[in-house]
Amino acid sequence: MQDKIKTHFSKTVADYDTVADDVVFKNNELHRELVNAVPFEKNRELEILDLGCWTGHGMEVILEEYPKAKITGVDFSATMIQRTKENLSYLSNRIDLWESDFMEFEFEKRYDVVISAVAIHNITHEEKKVLFEKIYDCLNDWGVFINADFYEHESDSVNEKLKKVYRKYLEQNLNWEELEVWLRHAFEEDMPMSLSKQESILKKVWFKEFNLCWLFNNEAVYIAKK
């Protein structure tokens, strides 16, 4: 992951739990829709990988919904990993945490589900291609990849409108200093990709199905099935 992205989150990690709702539209709903997209029975024993686990929000939601699941969380920030340990201490026997850039993470195990929330848009399009192939290779047969993230609209004009709405959302929620940091991140550093391009890449690495589960402004949740 690019150094500028790591620098951005190293500055915001201390208050990320507080600011997350202010920089992600419908943050709780997005995570809930990610969990709702998991196509397996609730009592099934699942091995799950969370790429960019932040402070454990998504992990907590999915582990409470799937009481027999175990989850591996990956994040490049030592502070995020420590916060996750603290937040999910009551679930410590069901989590395995790795401090690693997920582009450098060794996908040594096999998983039933790979999830990611508001993370993959931070890497380049070429890195996305590499990551999607790694995700496919680490999934068990009939495994699924569920991504909840910012996306870029197919239409330039619509994309500009969505950006304006998102900018207004940030301006309403953040103070001047925070706003400057997040505006730079959102409009100069972020690298969202259109859903059609993501679908095309996923199918090229042999995912069989791609289904859009949820859409709101510049955010989407989709599932790709192996």
Protein Blocks (a to p, Z undefined) as FASTA:
>chain_A
ZZklmmmmmmmmmmmmmmmmmmgghklmmmmmmmmmpmbdfkbccddddehjlnommmmm
mmmmmmmbccddddfblklmmmmmmmmmmmmmmcccddddfklpccfbccfbdcdehkll
mpcfklmmmmmmmmmmmpcehiacddddddddfblklmmmmmmmmmmmmmmmpcfklmmm
mmmmmmmmpccddfklmmmmmmmnopabdcdfbdchjaccddddZZ
